[in-house]
């Protein structure tokens, strides 16, 4: 089997998620930050391109305001940014919409993107969905991403519930979900991570709920 040609995408690991209104709740943000930093270091050691993206809103916006303290990358990521392949901004949930990311990936003959960063319930899932029609295989690192508690007129869910549900959903059809350690082992062996599929996931879900 041909080894995947990977790129690591670090999504919005900005101070907003540590000091702003959108503090990551699950997995614990310091844990997911540590795992993301480990993934960056492993990718750079393996010669894998690293793309670091920041969400940017107008200067008066309540979150990610351009030029604000919470727009800045977390220091753990900022200190690694000089060695990144590209550092760029986006204004949509998807890392592809309105950016040059697809062109950069095509130039490097990348066929697989590995996603880390925030939030599971917005920019991660939006980026996974956007990758499908572009033909990229997707990997998501479950312990290097994170979610927030949400509540609105349609209902509510804890960050843990949101994150774990979306990881299962993504693995069922959209991406191969793994831990950072599992991903780094795959880097060392040059192997692809395996996802599930909707039919298998549906059959297993049916069996589990019949017990």
Buried (B, 14 or more C-beta within 10 A) or exposed (E): EEEBBBBBBBBBBBBBBBEBEBBBBBBEBEBBBBBBBBBBBBBBEEEBBBBBBBBBBEEEEEBBBEEBEBBBBBEBBBEBBEEBBBBBBBEBBBBBBEBEBBEBBEEEEBBBBBBBBBBBBBBBBBBBBBBEEEEBBBBBBBBBBBBBBBEEEEEEBBBEBBBBBBBBBBBBBBBBBBEBEBBBBBBEEEEBBEBBEEEEBEEEEEEEEEE
